């Protein structure tokens, strides 16, 4: 329909349906590597609960993702829904629709999470018991043994951070830690994963446990503050330049990423 100036007019924006919103959230989860190519998604009942949607809505969203070639489903006792290889290359639109509208709030959540996790680490360094120390050593050994396998590494990562939270002996801090992870990560309560993330986290985990066991509160807090930037960086990389960033800010982000990767390579050398 032409406008008064003779040009085309834009139709009113159509609100996304619940199914479309879930599709975008799941595509975004694939983009940030909450779900890696070749990985099986959680059971539908669990996934629907995590996302806060009904099972019919989730099933409809999974059907859409199947038709679009993001996932494949098999039936039977060993069946399930798997992320297809290469599906993370077609995610930009969904990531933008999911993350950019609340980006300012997300930025504050990133900041709050680092502050809270640093506080937990400092407190654990001051309060941990002999039993806490044993649990921390066991959790670190399990993470080392995971050797980058996505599912095993996620479980080992969660166990290590649970051990640090337990060593702080404050149940409200532990609850806040879980809530902040879900807040920055699409409602999901595990960290995104790639082999590069595992390699980056490995020396940080070792240093964190060492600082806590040495009762070095300041170092434990500093390591935790840095360490909990891994998920933040994964999400920032998926969304691209921060909304509203100008050329200078974009260049700064690129340069920061290059320097960070170089620093990580030095640590692992």
Residue frames as qw, qx, qy, qz and C-alpha x, y, z in Angstrom:
[[0.000, 0.889, 0.457, 0.000, 0.00, 0.00, 0.00],
 [0.458, 0.435, -0.033, 0.774, 1.63, 3.30, -1.10],
 [0.283, -0.547, -0.393, 0.683, 2.16, 6.22, 1.22],
 [0.213, 0.906, 0.225, -0.290, 1.24, 9.85, 0.47],
 [0.063, -0.749, 0.472, 0.460, 4.72, 10.26, -1.07],
 [0.754, 0.474, -0.314, -0.328, 4.17, 7.33, -3.37],
 [0.215, 0.454, -0.855, 0.129, 6.60, 4.95, -1.69],
 [0.650, -0.233, -0.716, -0.106, 5.80, 1.61, -0.09],
 [0.461, -0.624, 0.288, -0.561, 4.57, 1.61, 3.50],
 [0.191, 0.223, -0.922, 0.253, 5.55, -0.87, 6.17],
 [0.649, -0.423, -0.538, -0.333, 2.91, -3.20, 7.50],
 [0.523, -0.696, 0.286, -0.401, 2.43, -3.10, 11.27],
 [0.176, 0.416, -0.874, 0.180, 4.95, -5.29, 13.02],
 [0.818, -0.258, -0.390, -0.337, 3.37, -8.61, 13.95],
 [0.476, -0.627, 0.537, -0.304, 4.10, -9.70, 17.54],
 [0.319, 0.296, -0.900, -0.037, 5.96, -12.98, 17.84],
 [0.833, -0.320, -0.272, -0.361, 3.90, -15.93, 18.98],
 [0.676, -0.592, 0.422, -0.124, 4.96, -18.00, 21.97],
 [0.937, 0.121, 0.258, 0.200, 6.22, -20.71, 19.62],
 [0.547, 0.734, -0.077, 0.394, 8.31, -18.21, 17.64],
 [0.244, -0.849, 0.358, -0.302, 9.79, -16.82, 20.83],
 [0.830, -0.363, 0.424, 0.006, 10.81, -20.31, 21.98],
 [0.844, 0.438, 0.127, 0.283, 12.27, -21.06, 18.55],
 [0.267, 0.850, -0.226, 0.393, 14.41, -17.92, 18.81],
 [0.524, -0.713, 0.416, -0.209, 15.52, -18.79, 22.36],
 [0.920, -0.102, 0.361, 0.116, 16.59, -22.28, 21.32],
 [0.696, 0.619, 0.018, 0.364, 18.41, -20.99, 18.24],
 [0.041, -0.879, 0.318, -0.353, 20.17, -18.47, 20.48],
 [0.760, -0.499, 0.408, -0.080, 21.11, -21.28, 22.88],
 [0.903, 0.245, 0.210, 0.282, 22.68, -23.09, 19.93],
 [0.405, 0.823, -0.102, 0.385, 24.53, -19.93, 18.91],
 [0.233, -0.804, 0.433, -0.334, 26.09, -19.40, 22.35],
 [0.521, 0.270, -0.805, 0.089, 26.84, -23.15, 22.62],
 [0.590, -0.248, 0.515, -0.570, 24.49, -24.04, 25.42],
 [0.883, 0.180, 0.421, -0.105, 23.72, -26.83, 22.97],
 [0.121, -0.578, 0.634, 0.500, 26.65, -27.85, 20.79],
 [0.682, 0.362, -0.440, -0.459, 26.39, -29.55, 17.36],
 [0.561, 0.144, -0.815, 0.018, 25.89, -33.27, 17.85],
 [0.037, -0.070, 0.738, -0.670, 24.58, -32.79, 21.40],
 [0.257, -0.487, -0.806, -0.218, 21.22, -34.16, 22.53],
 [0.264, -0.497, 0.055, -0.825, 18.75, -31.68, 24.02],
 [0.221, -0.067, 0.786, -0.574, 17.29, -32.35, 27.47],
 [0.049, 0.408, 0.909, 0.069, 14.07, -34.35, 27.62],
 [0.068, -0.550, -0.404, -0.728, 11.04, -32.30, 26.58],
 [0.517, -0.746, -0.419, -0.026, 9.57, -32.19, 30.09],
 [0.602, -0.461, -0.098, 0.645, 12.85, -30.88, 31.54],
 [0.319, 0.139, 0.282, 0.894, 13.43, -28.41, 28.71],
 [0.191, -0.682, -0.478, -0.519, 9.89, -27.02, 28.91],
 [0.563, -0.736, -0.315, 0.205, 10.33, -26.49, 32.65],
 [0.556, -0.255, 0.056, 0.789, 13.69, -24.76, 32.16],
 [0.148, 0.244, 0.369, 0.885, 12.24, -22.42, 29.54],
 [0.180, 0.303, 0.502, -0.790, 9.03, -21.81, 31.48],
 [0.479, 0.182, -0.379, -0.771, 6.73, -22.90, 28.63],
 [0.845, 0.029, 0.353, -0.401, 4.11, -25.59, 28.12],
 [0.544, -0.165, 0.770, 0.290, 5.08, -28.88, 26.52],
 [0.580, 0.636, 0.502, 0.088, 2.77, -28.30, 23.50],
 [0.166, 0.967, -0.127, -0.144, 4.50, -24.96, 22.88],
 [0.350, -0.616, 0.658, 0.255, 7.91, -26.62, 23.15],
 [0.645, 0.162, 0.723, 0.185, 6.91, -29.47, 20.82],
 [0.484, 0.829, 0.280, 0.003, 5.67, -26.98, 18.23],
 [0.027, -0.915, 0.358, 0.183, 8.95, -25.05, 18.51],
 [0.502, -0.360, 0.749, 0.238, 10.99, -28.24, 18.08],
 [0.653, 0.487, 0.571, 0.100, 8.92, -29.11, 15.00],
 [0.307, 0.949, -0.016, -0.072, 9.80, -25.70, 13.53],
 [0.240, -0.757, 0.578, 0.186, 13.49, -26.22, 14.32],
 [0.663, -0.008, 0.728, 0.172, 13.37, -29.66, 12.69],
 [0.585, 0.713, 0.380, 0.068, 11.83, -28.27, 9.50],
 [0.143, 0.968, -0.201, -0.042, 14.45, -25.51, 9.45],
 [0.829, 0.356, -0.339, 0.266, 17.29, -28.04, 9.78],
 [0.123, -0.736, 0.476, -0.465, 18.57, -26.99, 13.21],
 [0.461, -0.307, 0.766, -0.325, 17.74, -30.27, 14.97],
 [0.584, 0.075, -0.713, -0.382, 16.82, -33.85, 14.18],
 [0.627, -0.291, 0.466, -0.552, 14.65, -36.19, 16.22],
 [0.430, 0.130, -0.878, -0.164, 14.74, -39.98, 16.55],
 [0.758, -0.364, -0.038, -0.540, 12.19, -42.21, 18.25],
 [0.843, -0.007, -0.527, 0.104, 12.53, -45.20, 20.51],
 [0.734, -0.603, -0.211, 0.231, 14.16, -45.93, 23.87],
 [0.595, -0.281, 0.099, 0.747, 17.44, -44.26, 22.86],
 [0.294, 0.692, 0.409, 0.517, 15.69, -41.49, 20.96],
 [0.288, -0.682, -0.218, 0.636, 15.79, -37.77, 21.46],
 [0.382, 0.910, 0.139, 0.081, 16.48, -34.47, 19.71],
 [0.709, -0.246, 0.157, 0.642, 19.99, -33.63, 18.53],
 [0.108, 0.872, -0.109, -0.466, 21.56, -30.38, 17.32],
 [0.844, 0.453, 0.191, 0.215, 22.74, -30.72, 13.73],
 [0.588, -0.254, 0.208, 0.740, 26.26, -29.82, 12.60],
 [0.246, 0.206, 0.371, 0.872, 26.53, -26.39, 11.02],
 [0.138, -0.758, -0.609, -0.190, 23.22, -25.15, 12.44],
 [0.378, -0.714, -0.217, 0.548, 24.99, -22.48, 14.50],
 [0.341, -0.051, 0.353, 0.869, 25.93, -20.63, 11.30],
 [0.102, -0.468, -0.554, -0.681, 22.35, -19.38, 10.69],
 [0.396, -0.556, -0.659, 0.316, 21.51, -17.83, 14.02],
 [0.233, 0.072, -0.102, 0.964, 22.10, -14.07, 13.76],
 [0.325, -0.425, -0.318, -0.782, 18.46, -13.00, 13.41],
 [0.698, -0.505, -0.499, -0.092, 17.23, -15.10, 16.33],
 [0.585, -0.207, -0.366, 0.694, 20.08, -13.93, 18.57],
 [0.061, 0.208, 0.032, 0.976, 19.30, -10.30, 17.79],
 [0.499, -0.470, -0.381, -0.620, 15.56, -10.71, 18.46],
 [0.751, -0.427, -0.492, 0.104, 16.20, -12.58, 21.71],
 [0.641, -0.305, -0.277, 0.648, 19.04, -10.62, 23.32],
 [0.267, 0.271, 0.071, 0.922, 19.11, -7.08, 21.98],
 [0.318, -0.700, -0.344, -0.539, 15.74, -5.84, 23.37],
 [0.676, -0.731, -0.085, -0.039, 16.97, -6.43, 26.94],
 [0.733, 0.355, -0.284, 0.506, 20.67, -5.80, 26.36],
 [0.048, -0.671, 0.320, -0.668, 21.03, -3.01, 28.94],
 [0.781, -0.464, 0.193, -0.371, 19.54, -5.23, 31.63],
 [0.975, 0.088, -0.118, 0.166, 21.76, -8.09, 30.49],
 [0.430, 0.591, -0.353, 0.585, 24.85, -5.88, 30.82],
 [0.383, -0.612, 0.364, -0.589, 23.91, -5.13, 34.42],
 [0.955, -0.217, 0.083, -0.187, 23.38, -8.83, 35.08],
 [0.804, 0.362, -0.295, 0.368, 26.83, -9.62, 33.72],
 [0.107, 0.618, -0.406, 0.664, 28.30, -7.06, 36.09],
 [0.664, -0.480, 0.260, -0.510, 26.28, -8.24, 39.08],
 [0.992, -0.017, -0.121, -0.019, 27.22, -11.86, 38.43],
 [0.625, 0.425, -0.404, 0.515, 30.94, -11.11, 38.47],
 [0.168, -0.581, 0.389, -0.695, 30.59, -9.12, 41.69],
 [0.836, -0.334, 0.145, -0.411, 28.57, -11.85, 43.41],
 [0.963, 0.118, -0.204, 0.133, 30.84, -14.69, 42.29],
 [0.394, 0.529, -0.448, 0.604, 33.91, -12.75, 43.45],
 [0.453, -0.523, 0.345, -0.634, 32.23, -12.30, 46.84],
 [0.968, -0.142, -0.016, -0.206, 31.45, -16.02, 47.03],
 [0.811, 0.320, -0.341, 0.352, 35.07, -16.93, 46.24],
 [0.094, 0.570, -0.453, 0.679, 36.46, -14.50, 48.81],
 [0.674, -0.421, 0.254, -0.551, 34.06, -15.81, 51.44],
 [0.985, 0.030, -0.164, -0.031, 34.91, -19.44, 50.61],
 [0.563, 0.467, -0.463, 0.500, 38.60, -18.64, 51.09],
 [0.154, -0.494, 0.469, -0.716, 37.90, -17.34, 54.58],
 [0.699, -0.234, 0.311, -0.600, 35.31, -19.90, 55.74],
 [0.802, 0.195, -0.512, -0.236, 36.11, -23.26, 54.12],
 [0.751, -0.469, 0.418, -0.202, 36.48, -26.33, 56.30],
 [0.287, -0.373, 0.855, 0.218, 38.60, -29.46, 55.89],
 [0.546, 0.371, 0.750, -0.045, 35.56, -31.17, 54.31],
 [0.418, 0.857, 0.091, -0.288, 35.12, -28.27, 51.90],
 [0.028, -0.722, 0.611, 0.324, 38.78, -28.49, 50.91],
 [0.429, -0.061, 0.890, 0.142, 38.42, -32.21, 50.11],
 [0.525, 0.633, 0.551, -0.142, 35.33, -31.51, 48.01],
 [0.251, 0.888, -0.180, -0.341, 37.12, -28.74, 46.10],
 [0.178, -0.518, 0.782, 0.299, 40.12, -30.98, 45.30],
 [0.487, 0.212, 0.847, 0.033, 37.80, -33.77, 44.13],
 [0.457, 0.784, 0.340, -0.245, 35.79, -31.38, 41.95],
 [0.122, 0.818, -0.422, -0.372, 38.92, -29.94, 40.35],
 [0.313, -0.272, 0.881, 0.229, 40.26, -33.43, 39.59],
 [0.518, 0.467, 0.713, -0.076, 36.94, -34.33, 37.95],
 [0.370, 0.870, 0.036, -0.323, 37.08, -31.23, 35.75],
 [0.058, -0.646, 0.682, 0.337, 40.63, -32.06, 34.66],
 [0.390, -0.021, 0.914, 0.105, 39.56, -35.63, 33.88],
 [0.553, 0.621, 0.421, -0.363, 36.59, -34.42, 31.80],
 [0.460, -0.168, 0.579, 0.651, 39.11, -33.50, 29.08],
 [0.152, 0.260, -0.298, -0.906, 36.72, -31.25, 27.21],
 [0.065, -0.349, -0.896, -0.265, 33.81, -33.65, 26.66],
 [0.202, -0.421, -0.148, -0.872, 30.81, -31.26, 26.58],
 [0.687, -0.523, -0.346, -0.367, 28.36, -33.09, 28.85],
 [0.786, -0.285, -0.375, 0.401, 31.00, -34.34, 31.32],
 [0.369, 0.174, -0.155, 0.900, 32.72, -30.95, 31.42],
 [0.323, -0.538, -0.171, -0.760, 29.46, -29.11, 32.12],
 [0.782, -0.514, -0.333, -0.115, 28.64, -31.41, 35.02],
 [0.730, -0.144, -0.276, 0.609, 32.18, -31.14, 36.41],
 [0.156, 0.377, -0.021, 0.913, 32.12, -27.36, 36.03],
 [0.518, -0.592, -0.217, -0.578, 28.83, -27.12, 37.92],
 [0.836, -0.398, -0.342, 0.160, 30.13, -29.42, 40.66],
 [0.563, 0.068, -0.234, 0.790, 33.25, -27.30, 41.15],
 [0.080, -0.417, -0.003, -0.906, 31.29, -24.06, 41.45],
 [0.704, -0.539, -0.323, -0.330, 28.79, -25.74, 43.75],
 [0.783, -0.231, -0.363, 0.450, 31.75, -26.73, 45.94],
 [0.279, 0.222, -0.154, 0.921, 32.98, -23.13, 46.06],
 [0.411, -0.511, -0.181, -0.733, 29.47, -21.92, 46.96],
 [0.807, -0.439, -0.394, -0.037, 29.16, -24.57, 49.67],
 [0.655, -0.049, -0.332, 0.677, 32.52, -23.49, 51.11],
 [0.001, 0.412, -0.044, 0.910, 31.16, -19.96, 51.54],
 [0.208, -0.349, -0.830, 0.382, 28.50, -21.35, 53.92],
 [0.244, 0.344, 0.210, -0.882, 25.78, -18.93, 52.86],
 [0.403, 0.368, 0.832, 0.103, 22.74, -20.51, 51.23],
 [0.306, 0.850, 0.279, -0.325, 21.39, -17.17, 49.95],
 [0.003, 0.700, -0.515, -0.495, 24.62, -16.45, 48.08],
 [0.304, -0.057, 0.911, 0.274, 24.43, -19.93, 46.54],
 [0.380, 0.631, 0.667, -0.117, 20.83, -19.33, 45.45],
 [0.190, 0.876, -0.043, -0.442, 21.73, -15.94, 43.99],
 [0.188, -0.461, 0.732, 0.465, 24.57, -17.56, 42.04],
 [0.345, 0.259, 0.883, 0.185, 22.13, -20.01, 40.42],
 [0.286, 0.803, 0.453, -0.261, 19.60, -17.28, 39.67],
 [0.047, 0.806, -0.280, -0.520, 22.19, -15.07, 38.01],
 [0.269, -0.184, 0.840, 0.434, 23.40, -17.89, 35.77],
 [0.316, 0.533, 0.781, 0.072, 19.84, -18.43, 34.56],
 [0.135, 0.871, 0.213, -0.421, 19.34, -14.67, 34.16],
 [0.023, 0.707, -0.464, -0.533, 22.32, -14.23, 31.84],
 [0.062, -0.242, 0.907, 0.340, 21.84, -17.52, 30.01],
 [0.468, -0.044, -0.563, -0.680, 18.32, -17.70, 28.57],
 [0.776, -0.323, 0.113, -0.530, 16.91, -19.34, 31.69],
 [0.907, 0.117, -0.396, 0.077, 19.27, -22.30, 31.41],
 [0.573, -0.774, 0.246, -0.109, 21.26, -23.31, 34.48],
 [0.845, -0.165, 0.271, 0.431, 24.50, -24.48, 32.92],
 [0.113, -0.717, 0.300, 0.619, 27.37, -22.67, 31.27],
 [0.727, 0.643, -0.141, -0.197, 27.79, -22.54, 27.46],
 [0.726, -0.392, 0.505, 0.253, 30.56, -24.85, 26.28],
 [0.727, 0.637, -0.256, -0.011, 33.21, -25.09, 23.58],
 [0.887, -0.056, -0.172, 0.425, 36.60, -26.78, 23.77],
 [0.326, 0.514, -0.160, 0.777, 38.15, -23.30, 23.81],
 [0.484, -0.677, 0.045, -0.552, 36.01, -22.42, 26.84],
 [0.934, -0.335, -0.106, 0.071, 37.18, -25.58, 28.61],
 [0.738, 0.201, -0.157, 0.624, 40.83, -24.79, 27.88],
 [0.031, 0.624, -0.117, 0.772, 40.38, -21.22, 29.11],
 [0.662, -0.609, -0.007, -0.436, 38.58, -22.34, 32.28],
 [0.912, -0.088, -0.346, 0.203, 41.01, -25.12, 33.22],
 [0.499, 0.184, -0.384, 0.755, 43.88, -22.95, 34.54],
 [0.270, -0.481, 0.086, -0.829, 41.39, -20.54, 36.11],
 [0.840, -0.397, -0.248, -0.274, 39.71, -23.38, 38.00],
 [0.805, -0.029, -0.384, 0.452, 43.09, -24.57, 39.26],
 [0.239, 0.320, -0.264, 0.878, 44.06, -21.08, 40.38],
 [0.508, -0.510, -0.086, -0.689, 40.68, -20.49, 42.03],
 [0.889, -0.344, -0.299, -0.032, 40.87, -23.69, 44.07],
 [0.665, 0.107, -0.344, 0.654, 44.49, -22.97, 44.99],
 [0.005, -0.436, 0.160, -0.886, 43.59, -19.46, 46.21],
 [0.692, -0.496, -0.150, -0.503, 40.62, -20.68, 48.24],
 [0.901, -0.222, -0.323, 0.185, 42.66, -23.45, 49.88],
 [0.527, 0.176, -0.280, 0.783, 45.45, -20.95, 50.66],
 [0.207, -0.775, -0.497, 0.332, 42.84, -18.66, 52.29],
 [0.248, -0.152, 0.212, 0.933, 43.94, -15.93, 49.92],
 [0.281, 0.664, 0.610, -0.327, 40.61, -14.11, 49.73],
 [0.189, 0.751, -0.135, -0.618, 41.71, -11.26, 47.45],
 [0.024, 0.336, -0.802, -0.493, 43.27, -13.56, 44.86],
 [0.223, 0.310, 0.924, -0.015, 40.27, -15.91, 44.97],
 [0.279, 0.741, 0.395, -0.465, 37.94, -12.97, 44.33],
 [0.142, 0.669, -0.398, -0.611, 40.07, -11.65, 41.48],
 [0.088, -0.122, 0.927, 0.343, 40.24, -15.06, 39.77],
 [0.252, 0.498, 0.813, -0.163, 36.48, -15.56, 40.11],
 [0.237, 0.758, 0.118, -0.596, 35.78, -12.08, 38.71],
 [0.142, 0.511, -0.637, -0.559, 37.84, -12.93, 35.63],
 [0.160, 0.010, 0.979, 0.123, 36.61, -16.49, 35.31],
 [0.316, 0.557, 0.715, -0.281, 32.93, -15.61, 35.20],
 [0.255, 0.638, -0.210, -0.696, 33.55, -13.54, 32.10],
 [0.184, -0.116, 0.892, 0.397, 33.72, -16.71, 29.98],
 [0.238, 0.558, 0.795, -0.007, 29.95, -17.11, 29.60],
 [0.110, 0.833, 0.152, -0.521, 29.61, -13.35, 29.19],
 [0.045, -0.534, 0.571, 0.622, 32.17, -13.36, 26.37],
 [0.229, 0.163, 0.917, 0.284, 30.43, -16.28, 24.65],
 [0.208, 0.739, 0.614, -0.181, 27.11, -14.38, 24.68],
 [0.033, 0.799, -0.119, -0.588, 28.73, -11.12, 23.54],
 [0.167, -0.294, 0.755, 0.562, 30.37, -12.94, 20.63],
 [0.243, 0.407, 0.867, 0.154, 27.02, -14.38, 19.54],
 [0.149, 0.847, 0.441, -0.256, 25.18, -11.04, 19.62],
 [0.531, 0.534, 0.159, 0.638, 28.02, -9.10, 17.94],
 [0.193, 0.257, -0.210, 0.923, 28.77, -5.42, 18.73],
 [0.028, -0.438, -0.685, 0.581, 26.74, -4.10, 21.64],
 [0.173, 0.766, 0.568, 0.245, 23.54, -2.37, 20.46],
 [0.056, -0.993, -0.105, 0.011, 24.25, 1.28, 19.79],
 [0.638, -0.480, 0.272, 0.537, 28.02, 0.84, 19.70],
 [0.385, 0.877, -0.146, -0.247, 29.79, 3.17, 17.31],
 [0.785, 0.504, -0.321, 0.161, 32.87, 2.35, 15.18],
 [0.069, 0.646, -0.614, 0.447, 35.28, 3.21, 18.01],
 [0.673, -0.318, 0.506, -0.436, 33.48, 0.94, 20.48],
 [0.962, 0.242, 0.006, -0.127, 33.35, -1.89, 17.93],
 [0.576, 0.605, -0.470, 0.285, 37.07, -1.55, 17.27],
 [0.246, -0.569, 0.614, -0.488, 37.76, -1.55, 21.04],
 [0.871, -0.122, 0.335, -0.339, 35.76, -4.76, 21.46],
 [0.887, 0.418, -0.186, 0.054, 37.64, -6.45, 18.62],
 [0.313, 0.652, -0.554, 0.413, 40.98, -5.36, 20.05],
 [0.522, -0.461, 0.533, -0.480, 40.01, -6.52, 23.56],
 [0.965, 0.059, 0.142, -0.213, 39.07, -9.92, 22.16],
 [0.731, 0.539, -0.356, 0.220, 42.39, -10.28, 20.36],
 [0.017, 0.626, -0.597, 0.502, 44.33, -9.33, 23.48],
 [0.734, -0.309, 0.409, -0.447, 42.29, -11.71, 25.63],
 [0.973, 0.220, -0.045, -0.057, 42.90, -14.63, 23.28],
 [0.520, 0.602, -0.482, 0.368, 46.61, -13.86, 23.23],
 [0.296, -0.553, 0.566, -0.535, 46.65, -13.76, 27.04],
 [0.905, -0.116, 0.245, -0.328, 44.83, -17.09, 27.22],
 [0.868, 0.407, -0.261, 0.113, 47.33, -18.67, 24.83],
 [0.200, 0.638, -0.576, 0.470, 50.18, -17.47, 27.05],
 [0.602, -0.413, 0.472, -0.494, 48.60, -19.01, 30.16],
 [0.963, 0.061, 0.183, -0.191, 48.19, -22.38, 28.47],
 [0.610, 0.643, -0.453, 0.094, 51.65, -22.44, 26.92]]
